Amino acid sequence: MLRFDYPSAADAALVARSISVEAGQLDDDRSTVDVDRTGATVGVEVAAADQIALRAGLNSWLRYVSVAEQVAGCEAERGP
């Protein structure tokens, strides 16, 4: 599970709405994703049939989150 903590719940809601649109459309028989939001935190859970599909899924969803953050003008707080 990937978790992204934003400065406000409004920022998190914007990013979650932006990437949730893709969730059902990109699922296939090798990987699926679930996007959720609690307060100022967005969670992205990628499940995959094998390591290659998992790596591809994680790379894709990290890219989607990054693009949504850039467009929204907010960035998740990154830990050490």
ZIPE-V969701 format. One record per run of one state. SS is the DSSP state (@ for helix, = for strand, . for the rest). FROM is the first residue (numbers start at 1). TO is the last residue. Records with the same first field share a line. If there is no record, write none. Layout:
# ZIPE-V969701
SS=FROM-TO ; FROM-TO
This chain:
# ZIPE-V969701
.=1-1 ; 6-8 ; 27-30 ; 39-40 ; 49-50 ; 73-76 ; 78-80
==2-5 ; 31-38 ; 41-48 ; 77-77
@=9-26 ; 51-72
